[in-house]
Amino acid sequence: MPSSDLERIAAIADPYQLIRAATERLSAAQQEVTELARLRRRIIQELHAQGISYAQIAEQAGLSRGRIHQIKHTGPAPEGAFLGTGTLTLATPLKREAGNARPVVAMEDVTAAKRLEDLARGFDLAVSLEHVPLGGDIDLNRPNLIVICGPKLSPVMAELYESDPVFEWIKDGAWTLKDRRTGQSYRSGEDSDPPRPVDYAYLGRLARPDGDGSVLVFTGIHPQGTLGVVDLLTSEIATLWGQVGDHRFSTVVAVEYDPATGEPVKAELASPLYRHEDT
């Protein structure tokens, strides 16, 4: 840690405050080390992908070739940054069910959040869980925020989705997603006649309202789609990271699911993966 931080903490007279401050600074330092290691591994991979040999990278970086190989294959994987860096905040919505005075969280949202948390921790990312409150008023102007919530439960999220330059949510009897560029509409199989065990979900990284960063958001038209997005992220996050990195984007995910359990059987992109700077 910087000497100024060390000196500041060492000068704290109250021993309990000193322990607390030292613990907080150690936690922050460990996160910084993790993200620096992730960044270093990512740059080595990118340079090698450009055709630069490990020997050349080692020479220019002042490291041995063996050390470069070691860095490339150890430490936190770069694609974890698709979710964010440091400590992620993962928000799921509270709902008011008929006949239930207490707000609840849909079981599918709980499951999706737990699986995404497990995925993030596998990339050495810390996760803090919270809820989008009843009424949907959530502060989106925070770093490393992931929100699992659609436009129905939150006017704040509805306004965020409206900022997407490609997709729009349409309520016409049932919710659908529409691609403004192609005119393609995505309607859940549950709302079709006859019903089919297929759902569609939105996945995107959108600009925060204050313009100072982005928010990763996703939700299915129905809960099965939400679970499908997590299934896709678990299996394809490296590919997604390679295509969009930390840029803003949006896409639609098609999810086939077991009608008996609601569990995803197959999840894949149903639309192009639009990078917003290209639209």
Disulfide bonds with the S-S distance in Angstrom:
none
